[in-house]
Amino acid sequence: MQKSDLQFLPISINVTGKKILMIGGGKIATHKAVIMKRFVENVTVIAPEISAEIEALGYTLIRKEYEPSDLDGYFLIYVVTADHKLNRQIKQDCEVRGILASVCDAPLLCDFVSPAIHKEGNITISVGSNAQNVYQSVDIRNQIKEQFENGQLKIRDL
């Protein structure tokens, strides 16, 4: 399968009361963790080293190397380590357990991908590129955000 063969269904997942696990604590994990904080509180981060920025988010932190049993009881897994071989192994471990996983920077391994998001009150606008061009999605999201900030786009009460 090639990246261009991938098809992602744009959905919003109810994570109320669900456990979310992030494996990795470095730069990419920090970026993902900051974005997720706008939507969820119930995240556990497992990594031998965890950035100060992630620490400040108030998530549950576990400083250790990954073990397959770490996945037990989780609903969604974000795999954001710098070790591609480990990422692949974690994804396989998730598949065995029937847990959805997103492997950062590896769309072919992902069950789901995160779109570029703008949140305005209770409205969330997401722009996805079917894992083809994240920069294009971010650019379009930024254009939408700019329209909100300039008053060109308003959320009307219905």
Buried (B, 14 or more C-beta within 10 A) or exposed (E): EEEEEBEBEEEEEEBEEEBBBBBBBBEBBBBBBEEBBEEEEEBBBBBEEBBEBBBEBEBEBBEEEBEEEBBEEBBBBBBBBEEEEBBBBBBEBBEEEEBBBBBBEBBEBBBBBBBBBBEBEEEEBBBBBBBEEBEEBBEBBEEBBEEBEEEEBEEEEE
